[in-house]
Amino acid sequence: MFDVRLLAILVPMKPLLLVVLMAAPSFAGWPRSVITPKGDRVDKPKAHDLEYFTAYPSLRDEDGGFCYLCAEEKRLEEAKKEKARAEVRRIGKLSGFTAFDVFYYFGEDPRPAWKSIIVQTGPDLYQEIYHDQPNEGQPNPSFIVKAGNAALLCVADNVYRWDAEEDCFWFGPTGVVRLDFSPVWKAAQRAAPAGRRVWEYGLKGKTTFEAAAAVIAAS
């Protein structure tokens, strides 16, 4: 296993952070990454007011397990019976947009079961860009890291054994892009010593970008 924190030194490309940010096109929009036990997907839901995300958490189910095949009226009726709550936490501001975690709690469990990331795009108007219903592990607070002059919103969720959901999002003036790190992993693998393998679940966004920036600045 190869430590991804050495990427900035071992990958033979000085502008490492620029390679990562090349994944961010000039246009964006508001795609949403959805993670559930039944699989992952990307869609483009419309914006909603804050109450939509907080009033009845069970209605935010994305794997179809809650009140399966129920009519909308029945789903709402059943959701009102659930002991559940939503907690909104401010993450910070990126490119003029304020992002929030929404943690969902069910029953007596003090740990959050699900997480959404929503971005305020207007007065009481929020766009969901990330929804996590883990099969193993649990959601964690999202965080902002610096990648050169850019700020990225990153997640490290569902940590279980050697697995984790690690992603970063770049914000532009018209929306968000989920960054594609595959060019970095491929370049790192080519630079790794023979017989060694880069472990792709070791992004460690809180430290990797800061370490890379320090190496680049000193070079």
N, C-alpha and C positions, 0 to 999 in steps of 0.2 A: 504494500500500500504506500502511496506517495502523498506527501503533505502538500495540499493545494496552496498553502501559504508561501511556498517557494516558487509559485508561478512567475512572480515578477522578476525573479533572478534567472530561472531556468528557461523560460520561454524566450526565444531569440527575437523579441520584438519590443523595443523600448516603449512605444505607446500602447501598452497593454490595455489601459482603461479605454482608449479610443477604439480598440478592437471590439471590446464589449459593447460600447455605445453605438457602434456601427449597426447594431441590430435595430436601433431605433430609427424608423423612417421619418421623413419630413411630415407625414400625415399620421394621425393617431386614431381618434375616436375613442369609444369607451367599451372595448371588449371585456368580458368577464371570464376569469378562470374559475372553474367549478371542480372541486375535488370531493368525491363521494366513494363509499365502499363499492359501488357498482361501476365505477370508472370515472375518468376525468373528461372534461369537455370545455370548449370555449363557445360562448354565445354573446349576444348583444342585447341585454334587457333594457327597457326604457327606464328613465329616472323616476323616482318616487319621493314623497315627503318622508320625513324622519319617522313618523308614526308607523308607516308601512313596515319598517325594519324592526320596530320595537314593540308593537302592540301585542301580537300573539306569535311568539317565536316558532311554534310548531308549523305555522303556515309558511315558514321560510325553508321547509324541508325540500331538498333538491334530489333525493334519491328515490322518491315515490313511496317511502315506507309509511308515512303518516296518512291515515284514513284513505287507504288505497281504493281507487275507483269511486270515491265519494263525490257527490255533487258539491259545488262550491259552498252552498248554504250549510250542508252537513259538515264540511271541513271546518268552517268557521265555528259552528256549534261545538264540535269536538275540541277545537283549539282553545276555546274559552274555558273548558273544563280542566285543561292541563295546568299543572303547577310548573310554571316556567317564567323566566324573566330575561330581559336583555339589558346589558350594561354597555354604554357607549363611552369610549375613551379616545381622546384626541391624540393622534399620532404626531401631526405637525403639518407644516405648509411646504408645498413643492410647486414651483412654477406658478405661484399665485393661487393654487388650489389647496384647501384644507382637507386632510384625510383623517378618517376615524376608524378605529376597530369597533366592531359590535360583537360582544361575546354573548353567547346564549347558554343559559343554565337550565337544567331540567331536574325536577324532583328535589331531593335533599342534597344532591351532590354539590359540594362547594367548588368543584372544578368546572371550567367551561367545557361544553360538549362540542359546540360549533363556533365558527367565527366568520364574520363578513368584514370586508374592508369597503367602506363607502367614502365617496368624495363629494364634497359640496360643490355644485355647479351653478347654483342660483339660490334665491331666497327660499328656504325650506324645500330645496330640491337636491336630491342626492343620487349619485350614480354608483351602483355596486360594481366593483372591479375584481372581487375575489370572494369566493364562498368555499368554506372548508368544513366538511363533515367527515372526520377521519375514521378509518377503520381501526387503526392502532395509534397510540400516542394521543396527544391533545394539542389544541391550538395554543399559541403563545403570543405575547404582545408583539406587534410589528414594530419596525424601527427604521430610522433614516440613517444612511451612510453617505459619505462623500466619496465620489469617484472623480478625481480631478476637480474641475469646477462644477461638476454636476452633482445633484443630490438624488439619491435613489431610495425608493421605499422597498424594504426587503422583509421577507418572512422566513422563519425557521420553525416550521410547525410539524406536528405528528412525528416527533423523534421517537423511534422505536428500534432498539438494537442498532443495526447499521443503516437503517433507513431514515429518511426525513423528507419533508417537503420544503425545499429551499428555492426561493425565487426572488427576483428583484424587478421593480417596475420603474421605468423612466417616464417622467411627466413632461409633456410639451405644451404649447399654448392651446392646443385643440384636443387634448386627451392623453391617454396613457398607452405605453407599450410594455408588454412583458418581455424582458430581455432574453435573447437566445445565447446561451453560453457555450453551445456546442463547438464553435470555432476555437474557443480558448481551451476546452478540454482536449480537442484533437491536437492543437499545437503543443500543449503540455505533454501529451503522451509521446509525441515525436521527440520532445526534448528530454524525456525521462531516461535514466540509465537503462541499458538493455536488461530485459527480464523483469523490470518494475512496471507496475500499472498504476495509473492515476485513478484515485477513488472519487467518483463523480458526486458522491453525497457529502463532500467536505467543503462546500462553498464558504462557510463561516463568514457571511457577509459583513458582520460587525468588525472583523479584523482583517479580512483579505484585502479589501479595497484600500483601507488605511495603510496597510503594510506595503502594498504595491505603490501607492502614491508616494510614500516616504522613499522607497528605493528609486523611483523615477526622478523625484526631485533632487536626490543626492547624486544622480548619475550625470 
